[in-house]
Amino acid sequence: MAHTFQKSPKCTRGYLFQYHLIHFLIDLFILGGLTFLWYYFNWRFEWIYLITLMTVVSILYHFIYPQIYYAFNQYRIVNNRIEIKRNIWFRKFEVMKFERIQFLTRSTGPLLRRHNLCVVSLVTAGHSIKLPYISLTEAQHIETHCLNYIEGGDDDV
């Protein structure tokens, strides 16, 4: 398996952009409703500053966060463990041995399927970790690798 950290596939950027665009349009609809209520009920003028601030924060979040997420989430599989590195604000490094895995879950949605992506969660008795967005073929490869390792081992965990 890979000895260097891997990023999500490039189509993840398109997925993240579309996902956050949909959420931005929902936010814009809500903020537009608040602006209408402000105008219709003649609320105090200071409320428009709050609505404008919320709009700016929404724009920044929904158009900058996908770039940051793609750049700073990585994973790798080395021998009998999987490592996930997330460096958005703080460094977070998660390691899980294959012997500890009880089951795997693969989740997709309509937008994820359109981009041929999925989210794989590895679940142990104590916690679970999610891999960054990966392609379906890579997810199947990881699943077979994990399950073959588990079936081949006789460790008592």
SVG drawing of the C-alpha trace seen along z (x, -y; Angstrom):
<svg xmlns="http://www.w3.org/2000/svg" viewBox="-44 -52 50 69">
<polyline fill="none" stroke="black" stroke-width="0.4" points="0.0,0.0 1.0,-3.7 3.8,-4.9 3.2,-8.6 0.1,-10.5 -2.6,-10.7 -5.1,-13.5 -8.6,-12.9 -9.1,-12.7 -9.3,-15.9 -13.1,-15.5 -13.5,-16.1 -13.0,-19.8 -15.9,-19.8 -18.1,-17.9 -17.1,-20.3 -17.8,-23.3 -21.3,-22.1 -22.1,-21.0 -21.2,-24.3 -22.9,-26.2 -26.1,-24.5 -25.7,-25.3 -24.8,-28.9 -28.0,-29.3 -30.0,-28.0 -28.2,-30.5 -28.9,-33.3 -32.6,-32.4 -32.8,-32.6 -30.8,-35.9 -33.0,-37.3 -36.1,-36.4 -34.6,-38.2 -33.9,-41.2 -37.5,-41.2 -38.7,-40.9 -36.4,-43.8 -37.9,-46.0 -41.5,-44.9 -41.7,-45.3 -39.4,-48.4 -37.0,-46.9 -34.2,-49.0 -31.5,-49.9 -28.7,-48.1 -30.3,-44.7 -29.1,-45.2 -25.5,-45.3 -26.0,-41.9 -27.6,-40.5 -24.8,-41.9 -22.2,-40.4 -23.9,-37.0 -23.9,-37.2 -20.2,-38.0 -19.3,-35.2 -21.4,-32.7 -19.7,-33.8 -16.2,-33.3 -17.1,-30.0 -18.7,-28.4 -16.1,-29.5 -12.9,-29.2 -13.5,-26.2 -13.6,-23.6 -10.2,-24.7 -8.8,-24.4 -10.4,-21.0 -9.0,-19.6 -5.5,-20.8 -5.2,-19.7 -6.9,-16.3 -4.7,-13.3 -4.5,-9.5 -2.2,-6.6 -2.2,-2.9 1.0,-1.3 1.2,2.4 -1.3,3.1 -2.6,-0.4 -4.3,-3.4 -3.3,-7.0 -5.3,-10.1 -3.8,-13.6 -5.9,-16.7 -4.1,-20.0 -6.8,-22.7 -6.4,-24.7 -4.7,-22.3 -2.7,-19.2 -4.8,-16.1 -3.2,-12.7 -5.3,-9.5 -3.9,-6.0 -5.9,-2.8 -4.7,0.7 -6.6,3.1 -6.9,5.6 -9.1,3.2 -11.6,2.7 -15.0,4.3 -16.7,3.2 -16.5,0.7 -19.2,-1.6 -19.3,-3.2 -21.8,-6.1 -22.7,-7.9 -25.3,-10.4 -26.7,-11.5 -24.0,-14.2 -21.2,-11.9 -22.3,-9.2 -22.3,-11.7 -18.7,-12.4 -17.9,-8.7 -16.9,-9.4 -17.7,-8.0 -16.9,-8.3 -15.5,-5.3 -15.8,-5.0 -13.7,-2.5 -15.4,-1.5 -13.8,0.1 -15.2,0.8 -14.1,-2.6 -14.5,-5.0 -14.7,-5.5 -12.7,-7.5 -13.7,-8.8 -11.4,-8.8 -11.4,-11.9 -13.5,-11.6 -12.2,-8.8 -13.2,-7.2 -15.4,-4.1 -12.6,-1.9 -10.2,-3.1 -12.8,-2.4 -13.4,1.1 -9.6,1.6 -9.3,0.4 -12.2,2.5 -10.8,5.7 -7.3,5.0 -8.7,4.5 -11.0,7.5 -8.2,9.8 -5.9,8.7 -8.6,9.3 -9.5,12.7 -5.8,13.7 -5.0,12.7 -5.8,14.6 -5.2,11.9 -7.4,11.8 -8.5,8.3"/>
</svg>
